[in-house]
């Protein structure tokens, strides 16, 4: 059974975000990724499965090993979705900073 995973639910987990940071610059095997965590390998495998199902990671069979690489296109889609919200909050923080400076000067 192939469940559809929500990309933002996948990104909500700190371990999965850490995995994405690890493979951002180079492909890695599950074993190499697991060495960076203090959790069981099956837990890391589950995280990798979720990230792959969300198309945030891609699996590539190289010999007997499976290498994981980041899917830059999918990450860009996520970033493009978040950008307007980031801009809204940045504008609000800038207004708050201006108000605080005005208040401090009075």
Rosetta silent file (secondary structure, phi, psi, omega in degrees, C-alpha in Angstrom):
SEQUENCE: XXXXXXXXXXXXXXXXXXXXXXXXXXXXXXXXXXXXXXXXXXXXXXXXXXXXXXXXXXXXXXXXXXXXXXXXXXXXXXXXXXXXXXXXXXXXXXXXXXXXXXXXXX
SCORE:     score description
SCORE:     0.000 S_00000001
   1 L     0.000  125.667 -177.751    0.000    0.000    0.000 S_00000001
   2 L  -103.654  105.545 -179.943    1.490    3.332   -1.077 S_00000001
   3 L   -83.819  144.676  175.414    0.405    6.156    1.219 S_00000001
   4 L   -84.956  124.285 -178.361    0.556    9.736    0.085 S_00000001
   5 L  -100.451  145.141  176.836    2.779   11.678    2.475 S_00000001
   6 L   -87.979  126.380 -176.269    2.514   15.369    3.232 S_00000001
   7 H   -62.094  -37.201 -178.501    5.802   17.176    2.576 S_00000001
   8 H   -74.363  -31.429  173.704    5.277   19.632    5.432 S_00000001
   9 H   -66.015  -39.141  177.319    4.492   16.853    7.868 S_00000001
  10 H   -64.536  -42.012 -179.027    7.739   15.206    6.779 S_00000001
  11 H   -72.619  -16.435 -178.981    9.668   18.453    7.268 S_00000001
  12 L   -68.764  -21.427 -177.683    8.170   18.944   10.727 S_00000001
  13 L   -85.248  125.160 -178.371   10.396   16.223   12.156 S_00000001
  14 H   -61.766  -33.561  178.835   13.840   17.479   13.274 S_00000001
  15 H   -66.146  -39.721  179.368   15.540   14.184   12.404 S_00000001
  16 H   -69.388  -35.916  175.360   14.255   14.345    8.844 S_00000001
  17 H   -64.578  -38.441  178.211   15.409   17.948    8.511 S_00000001
  18 H   -64.904  -38.586  177.321   18.837   16.850    9.761 S_00000001
  19 H   -62.545  -43.787  178.818   18.904   14.065    7.163 S_00000001
  20 H   -60.694  -39.614  177.305   18.126   16.581    4.428 S_00000001
  21 H   -64.032  -38.388  179.599   21.009   18.762    5.617 S_00000001
  22 H   -63.614  -42.868 -175.485   23.348   15.766    5.521 S_00000001
  23 H   -92.930    5.568 -178.642   22.515   14.815    1.946 S_00000001
  24 L   -63.108  -31.514 -175.609   22.254   18.395    0.693 S_00000001
  25 L  -108.300  -16.537 -179.589   25.828   18.378   -0.626 S_00000001
  26 L  -156.412  152.201  176.176   26.471   14.704   -1.378 S_00000001
  27 L   -74.322  149.304 -178.047   24.656   11.428   -1.791 S_00000001
  28 E  -142.162  153.021  173.568   24.879    9.061    1.146 S_00000001
  29 E   -82.448  164.474  178.237   23.910    5.504    1.989 S_00000001
  30 H   -60.834  -39.496  179.310   21.444    4.745    4.764 S_00000001
  31 H   -63.274  -42.491  178.866   24.290    3.367    6.860 S_00000001
  32 H   -65.458  -38.538  177.949   26.363    6.523    6.440 S_00000001
  33 H   -66.031  -43.581 -176.867   23.361    8.661    7.369 S_00000001
  34 H   -61.287  -28.496 -178.787   22.597    6.482   10.411 S_00000001
  35 L   -66.022  -16.108 -179.290   26.085    7.031   11.846 S_00000001
  36 L   -89.469    1.245 -175.748   25.154   10.673   12.469 S_00000001
  37 L  -128.214  153.552  177.179   22.247    9.764   14.775 S_00000001
  38 L   -98.242   33.562  178.941   21.819    8.089   18.144 S_00000001
  39 L  -119.454  166.749 -179.128   18.751    6.173   17.007 S_00000001
  40 L   -67.470  149.203  179.488   18.240    2.677   15.649 S_00000001
  41 H   -58.862  -37.319  176.759   18.858    2.070   11.962 S_00000001
  42 H   -60.888  -31.404  177.195   15.233    1.003   11.371 S_00000001
  43 H   -66.390  -44.186  177.890   14.175    4.443   12.630 S_00000001
  44 H   -64.182  -40.136  178.000   16.492    6.129   10.126 S_00000001
  45 H   -60.366  -39.665  178.329   15.186    3.811    7.405 S_00000001
  46 H   -65.347  -42.363  176.403   11.631    4.903    8.208 S_00000001
  47 H   -60.244  -43.379  179.139   12.672    8.569    7.997 S_00000001
  48 H   -63.733  -39.078  178.168   14.337    7.886    4.637 S_00000001
  49 H   -61.993  -45.203 -179.519   11.211    6.114    3.402 S_00000001
  50 H   -63.921  -45.416  179.517    9.027    9.086    4.337 S_00000001
  51 H   -63.702  -34.895  177.901   11.402   11.592    2.716 S_00000001
  52 H   -70.633  -42.142  179.617   11.529    9.463   -0.428 S_00000001
  53 H   -64.129  -29.146  178.069    7.732    9.121   -0.577 S_00000001
  54 L   -84.830   -0.870 -177.774    7.468   12.920   -0.361 S_00000001
  55 L    65.650   23.352  173.673    9.973   13.243   -3.231 S_00000001
  56 L   -83.288  -27.563  174.879   12.368   15.195   -1.014 S_00000001
  57 E  -123.514  154.766  175.361   14.969   12.446   -1.493 S_00000001
  58 E  -121.691  137.798  175.673   15.721   10.179   -4.418 S_00000001
  59 E   -94.123  139.148  175.734   17.057    6.634   -4.117 S_00000001
  60 E  -136.918  122.799  179.123   19.699    5.423   -6.528 S_00000001
  61 E   -79.653  119.510  176.300   20.971    1.864   -6.604 S_00000001
  62 E  -124.933  102.530 -174.028   24.754    1.803   -7.062 S_00000001
  63 L    65.796 -126.203  179.685   25.965   -1.769   -6.969 S_00000001
  64 L   -92.092   -5.820 -176.188   24.614   -3.322   -3.791 S_00000001
  65 E  -102.491  149.885  174.054   24.137    0.005   -2.033 S_00000001
  66 E  -105.991  123.030  178.412   21.269    2.462   -2.155 S_00000001
  67 E  -104.086  143.195  179.318   22.366    6.088   -2.168 S_00000001
  68 E  -110.504  131.967  176.672   20.080    8.946   -1.182 S_00000001
  69 E  -129.496  153.099 -179.250   20.277   12.356   -2.824 S_00000001
  70 E   -74.807  145.347  176.576   18.253   15.475   -2.280 S_00000001
  71 L   -96.913   93.808 -174.437   15.600   16.397   -4.813 S_00000001
  72 H   -59.774  -36.540 -178.521   16.433   20.050   -5.414 S_00000001
  73 H   -62.537  -43.357 -179.825   13.340   20.664   -7.548 S_00000001
  74 H   -68.024  -39.181  178.253   11.003   19.547   -4.752 S_00000001
  75 H   -63.505  -37.023  177.882   12.924   21.589   -2.180 S_00000001
  76 H   -65.778  -39.531  176.844   12.544   24.638   -4.431 S_00000001
  77 H   -59.586  -42.512  178.675    8.788   24.053   -4.619 S_00000001
  78 H   -64.319  -47.252 -179.710    8.653   24.031   -0.812 S_00000001
  79 H   -61.547  -40.853  178.952   10.790   27.177   -0.587 S_00000001
  80 H   -64.303  -35.623  178.151    8.639   28.931   -3.195 S_00000001
  81 H   -68.377  -39.320 -175.828    5.512   28.092   -1.208 S_00000001
  82 H   -77.582  -27.177 -173.250    7.006   29.407    2.053 S_00000001
  83 H   -51.569  -48.067 -179.659    8.514   32.591    0.585 S_00000001
  84 H   -60.578  -35.273  178.220    5.367   34.787    0.697 S_00000001
  85 H   -68.597  -40.299  177.958    4.857   33.885    4.365 S_00000001
  86 H   -61.187  -41.973 -179.508    8.487   34.671    5.148 S_00000001
  87 H   -64.749  -41.095  177.635    8.092   38.035    3.467 S_00000001
  88 H   -59.583  -47.856 -177.998    4.933   38.824    5.463 S_00000001
  89 H   -68.734  -36.156  177.329    6.675   38.053    8.759 S_00000001
  90 H   -62.119  -43.267  177.169    9.801   39.948    7.751 S_00000001
  91 H   -61.693  -42.046  179.499    7.664   43.020    7.016 S_00000001
  92 H   -64.771  -42.593  178.751    5.914   42.670   10.383 S_00000001
  93 H   -65.196  -37.235  176.893    9.196   42.360   12.253 S_00000001
  94 H   -64.186  -40.885  176.900   10.551   45.419   10.457 S_00000001
  95 H   -64.494  -41.996  178.085    7.472   47.419   11.485 S_00000001
  96 H   -62.826  -41.729  178.470    7.827   46.204   15.061 S_00000001
  97 H   -61.850  -42.058  178.147   11.501   47.180   15.073 S_00000001
  98 H   -62.997  -44.255  177.804   10.603   50.672   13.827 S_00000001
  99 H   -61.119  -42.470 -179.303    7.946   51.027   16.532 S_00000001
 100 H   -65.715  -40.093  177.617   10.376   49.907   19.222 S_00000001
 101 H   -65.170  -42.035  176.580   13.006   52.393   18.042 S_00000001
 102 H   -62.325  -41.902  179.436   10.428   55.196   18.028 S_00000001
 103 H   -64.436  -42.571 -179.239    9.266   54.218   21.504 S_00000001
 104 H   -65.307  -36.986 -178.585   12.836   54.085   22.802 S_00000001
 105 H   -74.650  -16.704 -179.389   13.616   57.553   21.384 S_00000001
 106 L   -84.859    0.000    0.000   10.626   59.152   23.115 S_00000001
